[in-house]
Amino acid sequence: PGRAAAEQVSSLRWRPQPVAKEAPTDLKTMSIVLPCAFEGEFAEKTVNAIWDNTRHEAIKEIIVVDDGSRPPLKSVMSKRILAGGPGVAPMRIIRHEKTKGLIGAKKAGGDAAVGDVIVFLDCHISPRRGWEDSFFLQMKRAGDHRTVVVPTITSLDPDTWTEIQNGANGKVCYVLWNSDFTWLANPGRDAPLMSGGLLAMSRKWWEETEGYDEHMVAWGGENIDQSIRIWLCGGRIEVAEGAYIAHMWRDAKNPKTALKYPIPTRDVMRNKARASKAWFGEFTEKVFSFPEYEAFTKHGEPLGDMSNFDRLKDKLQCKPFTHYLQRFSYVYFDSGLIPEDIFQIREKKTGLCLERIQEQQQPHNVVLMPCGGGEGGGKTPELQIWHRGNRDPSRKGKPCCSGIMNWNFLQCFDAVSIGSKLRTFDCEIQGGSINQHFTLDDAHTGQLFWRHHDASSRKGGDGCLDVVQVKSADSQFVSPDSHCSSTVEPEGTETVRSSGGEVAPAHFRLRSTLVIEDSGGGGACALGVGADGPDAVSGFQLGFQRCDAEDSGQILHAKRMLNGLQITVGETNNCLDSSGGSAILVYPCYEESVQNYNQVWHIKDGHLIWQQGHRDLRVDAKPLPSKDRQHQKGTFTMQTCVPKPGQRLRRDKLDQDGTFLLRDADNGGCLINNGRDELAIGECSADQRWRELVQSEQVQHVSTGNCIDAGAGESRPILYACHKPRTSRNQKFKLVDTPGWIQMEGTWGDNGRKRWFEKCLDHMPAEPISVTVQKCQRTEKKGTRWEKLHAEQPLERRLWEQAEKPPPGALPLGGSAA
């Protein structure tokens, strides 16, 4: 369906025509349009703020569009501002009895404006003095009427109605492949995309470009449509330097700023789909590949009449989308948003792939998990697909690339120091964050370098990605009268003397005689292992693994601190912390001046201790509970879908009534109800047959009539009464015969800004293995090597290579670039 959508607009390809020359339009007065819906508390404050901070002769009128407010704004505004007259803002109200939404309100105000310039502002702003002159100056720069300008948007205090000093601010945005948008740092003069709320254009250009799409409803997508039509149809968008307008941002913690009207998701997505189909040309196929557009691709919902776009393109001789991509090549090519290839990243020794673990909020952890995809392996998980991204500031022109990005998501590898866990954070596509500088040298060393272009930096220095082994034992405090299996084993001869006079090894291992799996008789040694949770501030915890003489991460380092020793854990750059005797933490190191005795340790009688008053607590290994060492056999969880044992459940003994067994392809058992509406692997029998309910997207256990349900938190699947008449996500399952999955559907929310990914039933789940940044000498010595897997050309690159490009020597959109 996406291809079909792209083909429908192929007839709209640009045909070059000479641009008509004309005299610039006189720009002296402003009509300021304020769309206001249920903002009686703010509308008059905004009008007064504009009037008080603007040359009065520049204001032709302030148009307040009352978009169905209850009570009407006229009834809550002061008599003075309603009466007007000398010294009062020249305001008029356009009233909609029924709320039309932001787009309809702005269009009504724009169409009614009589000033030379139409300024669109939100109903909750306050400008800084001089803003209007900056607007006028920038709009006249190019000598015609087609320059649209935007201000620097700062933050407004809703209580004082004044600008917050050093608050959040932004200027311009850029459009993403799912037709969403985000802020662009350090944009320069030209704006690829307006945020949408605050802008100015000549009334003549408003009329020529026909304002907003008349078929868009409510909110959303209008800034994408308007921005791209301006650039492709002969105009330009520029930042008006010196223009600052404070804006009240929505703050979930402050009810005063809450949105007072609903934003219907269906309308938002249709608006965005209309903007994409109108302007993206063949690249509409890429936009419509995202699941949030399935209503228009799979389910046939109409986009509405598109003839207004056809008419406008013909009238203004608008250019194709490739001109826009080339005009802003620093966004789409230099930052890697049109990557040459996409791939998984596999660690050779483990055979596992890097996967982003989706959290409620960033940062998101990156761990090693079984690799998906490949021939017969089903669809490659999106959370395992990466590509090179972000501009490289170390090279002339800042071309691509200095980092690694999760494909289709603006999430990049990020690490703050040697020893920190690998995570992802919002990509800084301009390459300004050294924490996101990662380079995969798969062709030579097999190393995945961190800050590879920052080798001379003293802060952090170069590092390489390394695999953190799964812990074999936990750590614990034991009292003096209990047996302690762990003793200090010096590493080298260097010593350190505390102020109390005790002499201790400067470097040592903490070795336990605890018998653990794979210890080889050499015991277990303490080290920092990857961890999550509120106590794992550093991303590490103290665990024990098989002692390895080659692993420098198992060496603890002591230095003098207060009346004892501060212990640094391996190469984590973090220290042991007693948490007041309640737990042994690996925590950011305190300076001695802080006098935090939670990080003051002693070595006595060969044991590492922390003193709780007159009581010595010794550090020891603690056996893992059996549930941490091995998943309970035969029980199910929900995991990323990959072709592995535990997930391969295939139809068997299909009957004429459409029912079947679900047999484990690896052990021969069958998926059964264990009698407690829990899923398990057990004996295949006639009362353990299943049925796929295709229309409602459910999988039903025949004898009980219940359906597979992902359970609370989507963590422990169960059988539950089938949802009717509509199926919620917890029961949206389908059977994927190759490789053999019972797969829960993925979905989306927040107008496409949130995603929930496909998961599959798994009774042999793999434990995630953390990845950290370590010194490259260590990773090379350990034999850690990384490689690309299943590399391929992505759709957006293929579309670019096949598309009609701007002719050589053609002027850039807008006439010049800056």
C-alpha positions, 0 to 999 in steps of 0.5 A: 500500500505504501508503494501505491501511495507513492505512485499516486503522486508520481504524476506530480513530479517537478517540471522546471519553469523560470521564476518570475521576478517581482518587486518586494512587498512593502512590509510595515504593519502586522496582524497578530493572530492568536488561536485561543481555545479554553484559555480565558485565563491567558488570552488577555495576558497575552494580548497585553504582553504583546501590546506592552512589548511592541511598537504600537505603530507596527500593530495593525490589529490583534485577532483573537480567535475564540475557538469554542471556549466555554465561557466565551472569551468575550465574557471573561475579558476586561471591559477596558480591552474589549472597549479599545480606544487610545492606549489600548491594544487594537484587538478584535475577536473572531468567535467559533461557537463550536471548536474547530481546532488549532488549524481551523482557528489559525486559518480563520485568523489568517484569512481575516488579517489585513496587515502587511504581515500575518504573525501567528502566535500561541495564546500563552506567550510574551515577547521580548522588546524588539521582536517585531523589528527583527521580524521585519528586518529578516523578512526583507533580507532576500528582497521579496515577499516569500521569506517566512520567519520564526523567533527563538522560543524561550520559556514563560513563567505562567504565574508571573507571565515573564520570561524564565531566565536560562530556561528551555529554548528552541528555534527550529525543527526537522521532520523525521521519516515517520512524519513527526518532528523534533528540535534541531540544535544550532541550525544557522539562518535557515529553518528546515521545519517550523515548530508551528506555533510562532511564525510570520509571513507576508499576507501576500505569501499567505494568499499565494500558498493558500494558507493551511490545508482546508481538509486538515482537522484539529491539530497536528501535521500543519507545520509539516505541510506549511514548512515543506510547501514554503520551501518547495514552492519558492519560499524560505524559512529563516530565523529572525535573530534578535526576536525572542518570544517566551512560550508557556510549555505544557508541564505535567506537574503544573495543572495550570498549563494543562491542555484544555481540549482533546487532540483526536489521534485519528485526526492527527494521523490523517493530517500527518498522512496528508502532509506526507502524501502531498509533499514527500513524493516517492518517499511517502512509501517510507513514511507509510511503512511505520505502523501508525499509518496502518489505518490508511495502508492496511485498513483503507481509511481515506485521506480525503480530497487531495486536489487542493495540493495538485492545484497549488503545485501546478500554480506555484510550480513546486519542486519535488521532495528530493530538492528539500532533502538535498537542500538540507543534506546536513540533516538527512545525509550528514547525520545519517538519516538516509544511511548507506546500510543498516545492520545488526551488531554481533559480538563474535565470541558470544554470537549475540547481538546488541539490542536496545531495551525499551524503557519508560523513559530514556536512557535505554539500556543496550544489552547482548541478546540472541540475534534475530532475522536471517534466512528462515529467522523471521523479521529482524527485531527493530531494536536490533537494527543499527546504522552509522549516524550523527555528523563528525565534527572532527572532519572538514564539513562535518560529514557523516558519521560519528555515532551509531543510531537505532534505525527508525528511532532517534536513539544513539549509543551513549556512554559517559565514561570508562566503565559505564554501561552502554545506553542510548539517548536522544541523538545529537545529530550535529555530533556535538556530544562526545558521549555519542562518538562511537565507531565500529571498525569491523573491517580491521580490529573488530573493536567498537571504539568510544570517543575514537576521535577524542584520543587526546582527551584527558576526560575519559579518553578512548575506550572500547565496548566490552562484554560484562559476564553474567554474575555467578554470585552476589555480594553481601555483608557477613558479621564477625561471628559468621564464616566468610569465604572471601579473602583479600589476595594482593596483586603486586607488591605496592602498598598503601598506608592509611592515616590510622597506620594500617598497611594494605595492598594498593591492588588486590582481588577479593577471592571467594572459595564459594563453589560456583558453576564454571569456576574450574576450581579457581574460586570466584572473584569480586568485580563490578557487573552490570545492574539496573534499579534505584540502587544501581546509580553507576550502572554496576553492582558488586558481584562474583565471577569465575576468577580470571588472571587476565581480567583486570576488571577483577582487580580492586584498587585502594587509596588512603581516605580519612581513617581508612581506604577508598576502594575503586572497583576494577575499571568502572571508575566507581567506588565501593559504598556500604549504604550505611551497612544495608547493601554493598554498592558500586557508587560514584566516588566521593571526594575526601572533603565530603567525609562520607564514611560509607566509602571508608573501608579497612582490611583486617585479618585478610578480610575486606570490612566496613566498620559499623560503630564497633562492629566489623561487617565483612564483604563476602560472596552470596550464592544466587537464588536458583531462580536467578541462575536458571529460568524455571523449566517449562514456564513462559515469559514474553521476549523479543522474537528471535529464532531460538529454542523456547520460542519455536512453537509450530502447528501440528496435527491440523484438523478439518475444524481448523484446530491444531496442537502447538508443538515445540520444534526443539523438545517435541512437547506441546503448549498446554494449559497446566490446569491453572490457566498457566501456559507450560510445555507438557504432553501432547493430547487431544484436550490441548488443541488450539485455534487461531481467531484471525479476525479478532487477532487472538489464539484460543485454547479450545477446551477452555475457550480462553485466549492467550493473554500477556498477563500483568506487565506483559511479563508472564503470559496466561490463559484468560477469558477472550476479550470481546468485542474488541481485543486489547493489546494483551491478547493480540496474538498471531501465529508465525509459522516460520520460524514458529512464533506465537507473537504478540502484535506491536502497537503505538501511541501518542500520535506515533511517538510511543512504540510497543514492540512485538514479543513472542512466547518463550519458555527458555529466555536468554539472560541479557548480558550488559555491555560497558565501555572499557580500555581498549587494551583490555577488550583486545586482550580478552578477544572481544570482537564485533561485526556487522550482521545481515547488512542491507540497504534501507528503503529510504536509501533505495528510494533516494538512489532511484529518485529524480535528483536536482539538476547539476548547478541548480540553485538551492531552495530559497536561492541561497543557503546559510 
